[in-house]
Amino acid sequence: MSDVTKDTVLEALSRITDPAKGTDIVSAGMVSGLVVKNAAVGFALEVDPARGAALEPLRKAAEDAVKALDGVSSATVVLTAHSDQPGSAPQPAPPSFSPKGPPPDLGRAKPGDKPIPTSTDTGRIEGIDKIIAVGSGKGGVGKSTVSANLALALAAQGKKVGLLDADVYGPSQPRMLGVSGRPSTPDGKTILPLRNYGVTVMSMGFMLEDDQSVVWRGPMLMSALQQMLRQVQWGKLDYLIVDLPPGTGDVQLTLCQKTQVDGAVIVSTPQDVALIDAKKAIDMFSKLNVPLIGMIENMSTYVCPNCDHEAHIFGHGGAKAEAEALNVPFLGEVPLDIDIRLTSDGGTPIVVSKPKSPQSERFRQIAAGVIAATEKVDA
């Protein structure tokens, strides 16, 4: 099997002609966001918004042309719409998996509004008992570190666990879990995920070079998320932990509208700026009818390893106080600790590298709280 490159993909696409324009889709500047990672290819076709629905055959032809290339195992092609008016903002054209009608406008929600209805095709993923979303209002609060250690702590308690790295723009779970390589596909349709430390893992990071960015519009994000959720052979899982990107955007909305999410965990640091955004994440999950399992205060306190002096660098207790004010369960505190950082960067999270440490005990307690909350829901 030969290696595929962007040039070979573009050469194949240059043989696909847009009937309306009478020229090939590459010369017409329709191909954008081309990503090639080993045998996986993804890109968008930018089209006139008025023609979006009619160009599904063109999208399919482009996808088939790429899949036919020697060395390509999978291809993801979506339609995005652009405007020819100077200065106008790009507008996404609905891809084939979009729910009927436009998505709800979260920006217009007001206090007292009814929850946003979920899509009619929301449903379970075969073999997965519970899906737990781990979110945050802003970046830099340690959400991915918490997600990785939470998944490992659940596995350590005998649960069958999967971890979906849905932070498409900044995937970090391959590094944290010490997983390299790329997923394989037995039939060109389904994806075999990778595993380490007893956890099944899927991440966009497996498809990218370390320094390669993802420059995608909303429809491509939604398509990628749907593929990672429903085309991956997850097997039988008690829990699928979904490490969400920060904020309240397309990925969060797609996950909650297209999949039955059993609960959400919110990660925040103690300071007011982080808590302001954490409350927005809580509000979003509430509007999307996703139960709040609880809040975690990360980087809660710092203990000097030399003198044992305890310092509250980002404050202390803010998340717990906010959880009480919002009547949201508080799952626990995680310290600002050099061992947590070093083990995560090294691909051996502290729950597996130092299972008897006080830091690991914090994550085990949090995992026990998640289990108790979800079992209570079942009861």
C-alpha positions in Angstrom: 0.0 0.0 0.0 1.5 3.3 -1.0 1.4 6.5 1.0 -1.2 9.1 0.0 -0.3 12.8 -0.1 -2.2 16.0 -0.6 -1.0 16.2 -4.1 -2.3 12.8 -5.1 -5.7 13.7 -3.5 -5.9 17.0 -5.3 -4.9 15.3 -8.6 -7.8 12.9 -8.1 -10.2 15.7 -7.3 -9.2 17.6 -10.3 -10.9 15.0 -12.4 -14.3 15.8 -10.7 -16.2 18.5 -12.6 -18.9 20.8 -11.2 -21.6 20.7 -13.9 -22.9 24.1 -13.1 -19.4 25.7 -13.5 -18.1 23.5 -16.2 -14.7 23.3 -14.4 -13.1 20.9 -12.0 -13.6 21.4 -8.3 -9.9 22.1 -7.6 -9.5 24.8 -10.2 -12.8 26.3 -9.0 -11.4 26.7 -5.5 -14.1 24.5 -4.0 -11.7 22.2 -2.0 -10.8 23.6 1.4 -9.4 22.4 4.8 -7.7 19.3 3.2 -6.2 17.1 5.9 -4.2 14.0 5.1 -3.0 11.8 8.0 -1.6 8.5 6.8 -4.5 6.7 5.2 -7.2 9.1 6.5 -8.4 12.1 4.3 -10.8 14.9 5.2 -11.8 18.1 3.4 -14.7 20.4 2.6 -16.4 21.5 -0.6 -17.3 25.1 -0.5 -20.5 25.7 -2.5 -23.1 28.3 -3.2 -25.7 28.2 -0.3 -28.5 28.0 -2.8 -27.0 24.8 -4.3 -26.1 23.1 -1.1 -28.8 20.5 -1.1 -28.5 19.7 -4.8 -24.7 19.0 -4.6 -24.8 15.8 -2.6 -24.0 13.8 -5.7 -20.9 16.0 -6.3 -19.8 15.4 -2.7 -20.3 11.7 -3.0 -18.3 11.6 -6.3 -15.4 13.5 -4.6 -15.5 11.1 -1.7 -15.6 8.0 -3.9 -12.7 9.4 -6.0 -10.5 9.8 -2.9 -11.5 6.4 -1.4 -10.5 4.8 -4.7 -6.9 6.0 -4.3 -4.3 3.4 -3.4 -3.3 4.0 0.2 -6.6 5.6 1.4 -8.6 3.8 4.0 -11.2 6.4 4.8 -12.4 9.8 3.5 -14.6 12.4 5.1 -16.1 15.0 2.8 -18.7 17.6 3.8 -20.4 20.6 2.1 -19.9 24.1 3.4 -21.5 27.2 2.0 -19.8 30.5 1.2 -21.1 33.8 0.0 -19.7 35.7 -3.0 -20.3 39.0 -1.4 -17.1 40.7 -0.1 -16.9 40.9 3.6 -19.7 38.5 4.3 -19.2 35.7 6.9 -19.1 32.1 5.8 -22.3 30.2 6.4 -22.5 26.4 6.9 -24.6 24.4 4.5 -26.3 21.5 6.3 -24.4 18.2 5.7 -26.3 15.0 5.2 -26.5 14.1 8.9 -28.0 17.5 10.1 -31.1 17.4 12.1 -34.2 18.8 10.5 -34.4 22.6 10.8 -31.8 25.0 12.1 -30.1 24.4 15.4 -31.4 26.4 18.4 -29.8 29.8 18.9 -28.2 29.6 22.4 -27.3 33.3 22.2 -31.0 34.2 22.4 -31.8 32.2 25.4 -33.1 34.1 28.4 -33.6 33.2 32.1 -36.7 31.1 32.4 -36.6 29.8 28.8 -37.7 26.2 28.3 -35.0 23.6 27.7 -33.8 23.3 24.1 -35.5 20.3 22.5 -33.2 17.5 21.4 -33.3 16.1 17.9 -35.9 13.5 17.1 -33.2 11.0 16.1 -31.3 11.2 19.4 -30.5 7.7 20.6 -28.2 5.3 22.2 -25.0 4.0 20.8 -25.0 0.3 20.7 -23.0 -1.3 23.4 -22.5 1.9 25.5 -24.4 2.0 28.8 -23.7 5.6 29.8 -22.1 8.6 28.1 -20.6 11.2 30.4 -19.6 14.6 29.0 -16.7 16.5 30.7 -16.9 20.2 29.9 -15.7 23.6 31.0 -16.7 27.1 30.3 -13.1 28.2 29.3 -9.8 26.6 28.4 -6.8 26.1 30.6 -8.7 24.7 33.6 -7.3 21.1 33.2 -10.4 19.5 31.7 -8.5 17.0 29.6 -6.3 16.0 32.5 -9.4 15.4 34.6 -11.0 13.5 31.8 -8.1 11.1 31.4 -7.7 10.4 35.1 -11.4 10.1 35.6 -11.6 7.5 32.8 -8.6 5.6 34.3 -10.1 5.8 37.8 -13.4 4.3 36.6 -11.5 1.5 34.8 -9.5 0.9 38.1 -12.9 0.3 39.8 -13.7 -2.5 37.4 -15.7 -0.5 34.8 -15.4 -0.9 31.0 -14.4 2.6 29.9 -14.0 4.4 26.6 -12.6 7.9 26.2 -13.6 10.1 23.2 -11.3 13.1 22.7 -13.9 15.5 21.2 -11.7 18.6 21.6 -11.1 18.6 17.8 -9.1 21.8 17.7 -6.8 20.8 20.6 -6.7 17.0 20.9 -4.4 16.0 23.8 -5.6 12.6 24.9 -3.1 10.6 22.7 -0.3 12.3 24.5 -1.8 12.0 27.9 -2.6 8.3 27.6 0.6 7.5 25.8 -1.2 6.2 22.7 0.5 6.5 19.2 -0.3 5.2 15.8 -3.5 5.5 14.0 -6.8 3.6 14.1 -7.4 1.0 11.4 -10.6 0.1 9.5 -11.5 -3.5 8.7 -14.1 -2.6 6.0 -13.6 1.1 5.1 -16.7 2.0 7.1 -16.0 1.3 10.7 -13.0 2.4 12.8 -11.1 0.3 15.3 -10.0 2.5 18.2 -6.8 2.2 20.2 -6.4 1.1 23.8 -4.1 1.7 26.7 -4.3 1.2 30.5 -7.5 -0.7 29.9 -9.3 2.3 28.3 -10.5 2.4 24.7 -9.5 5.7 23.1 -10.5 7.7 20.0 -9.2 11.1 19.1 -8.8 13.4 16.1 -5.2 13.6 17.3 -4.6 10.1 15.8 -5.2 11.6 12.4 -3.0 14.7 12.7 0.7 15.5 12.9 1.7 17.1 16.3 2.0 20.5 14.7 -0.9 20.3 12.3 -3.9 22.5 12.9 -7.6 21.7 12.1 -9.1 24.5 10.1 -12.7 23.4 9.9 -16.1 25.0 9.9 -19.0 23.8 12.0 -20.3 21.1 9.5 -17.0 19.4 9.4 -16.7 19.4 13.1 -20.2 17.8 13.4 -19.4 15.2 10.8 -16.1 14.2 12.5 -17.9 13.9 15.9 -20.6 11.8 14.4 -18.0 9.5 12.8 -16.1 9.2 16.1 -19.2 8.4 18.0 -21.1 6.0 15.7 -18.5 4.5 13.3 -16.0 3.5 15.9 -16.2 -0.1 17.2 -16.4 0.8 20.9 -17.4 -2.6 22.0 -19.3 -3.1 25.3 -18.7 -0.1 27.6 -20.1 0.9 31.0 -18.9 4.5 30.5 -17.9 6.6 27.5 -16.2 9.7 28.8 -16.3 12.6 26.2 -13.6 15.2 26.6 -15.3 18.3 25.2 -13.7 21.4 23.8 -14.0 24.4 26.1 -17.1 26.7 25.7 -20.6 26.1 24.4 -20.2 25.6 20.7 -21.0 23.2 17.8 -19.5 20.1 19.3 -21.4 20.4 22.6 -24.7 21.1 20.8 -24.2 18.2 18.3 -23.3 15.7 21.0 -26.3 16.6 23.2 -28.8 16.7 20.3 -27.7 13.6 18.4 -26.8 11.3 21.3 -28.3 10.4 24.6 -25.9 12.0 27.1 -26.4 10.6 30.6 -24.7 13.3 32.6 -22.2 16.2 32.5 -19.2 17.0 34.7 -18.0 20.6 34.8 -14.4 21.4 35.6 -13.4 24.8 36.8 -10.6 26.5 38.7 -11.5 28.5 41.8 -11.1 32.0 40.5 -14.1 34.1 39.6 -13.2 34.4 35.9 -13.3 30.7 35.4 -16.5 30.3 37.5 -18.3 32.9 35.4 -17.7 30.7 32.3 -18.4 27.5 34.2 -21.9 28.8 35.0 -22.4 29.3 31.3 -21.5 25.6 30.6 -23.9 24.5 33.4 -26.6 26.6 31.9 -26.0 25.1 28.4 -26.3 21.5 29.7 -29.4 22.5 31.6 -31.1 23.9 28.5 -30.1 20.7 26.6 -31.8 18.5 29.2 -28.5 16.9 30.3 -28.3 16.0 34.0 -25.5 17.7 35.9 -23.5 15.1 37.8 -21.4 17.7 39.5 -18.6 20.2 39.6 -14.8 19.6 40.1 -12.5 22.3 41.4 -9.1 21.7 39.7 -5.9 23.4 40.7 -7.6 23.9 44.1 -4.5 24.3 46.2 -0.7 24.0 46.0 1.5 22.4 48.6 5.2 23.2 48.3 7.1 19.9 48.1 10.0 21.4 50.0 8.4 23.0 53.0 4.8 21.7 52.9 3.4 25.2 52.8 -0.1 25.3 51.3 -0.8 28.2 49.0 -4.1 29.0 47.2 -2.7 30.4 44.0 -6.0 30.6 42.2 -8.1 31.0 45.4 -9.8 28.1 47.0 -13.4 26.8 47.5 -14.9 28.9 44.7 -16.2 26.0 42.7 -17.7 24.3 45.8 -19.4 27.5 46.8 -20.7 28.0 43.3 -22.0 24.4 43.2 -23.9 25.0 46.5 -25.3 28.2 45.2 -26.5 26.6 42.0 -27.7 23.4 43.8 -25.2 21.3 41.8 -23.4 18.4 43.4 -19.7 19.0 44.2 -17.5 16.1 43.3 -14.2 17.2 44.8 -11.0 19.1 44.7 -7.9 18.3 42.7 -4.6 20.1 43.7 -2.2 22.0 41.5 0.5 19.4 41.6 3.7 18.9 39.7 3.3 15.1 39.6 -0.1 15.4 38.0 1.4 17.6 35.3 4.5 15.5 34.7 2.7 12.2 34.5 0.1 13.6 32.1 2.7 15.1 29.8 4.6 11.8 30.0 1.7 9.6 28.9 1.3 7.9 32.3 -1.5 9.7 34.1 -1.1 9.7 37.9 -3.9 7.3 38.5 -1.9 4.5 36.8 1.7 5.7 37.5 1.1 6.4 41.2 -2.1 4.7 42.1 -1.5 4.9 45.9 -0.7 8.7 45.9 -3.1 11.2 47.6 -3.6 12.8 44.1 -4.8 9.5 42.7 -7.1 9.1 45.6 -8.8 12.4 44.7 -9.6 11.1 41.2 -10.9 7.7 42.6 -13.2 9.6 44.9 -14.5 11.7 42.0 -15.0 8.5 40.0 -16.9 6.9 42.9 -19.1 10.0 42.9 -19.8 9.7 39.2 -20.7 6.0 39.6 -23.0 6.8 42.5 -24.8 9.6 40.7 -25.4 7.5 37.5 -26.5 4.4 39.4 -28.9 6.6 41.4 -30.4 7.8 38.1 -30.9 4.2 37.0 -32.6 3.4 40.3 
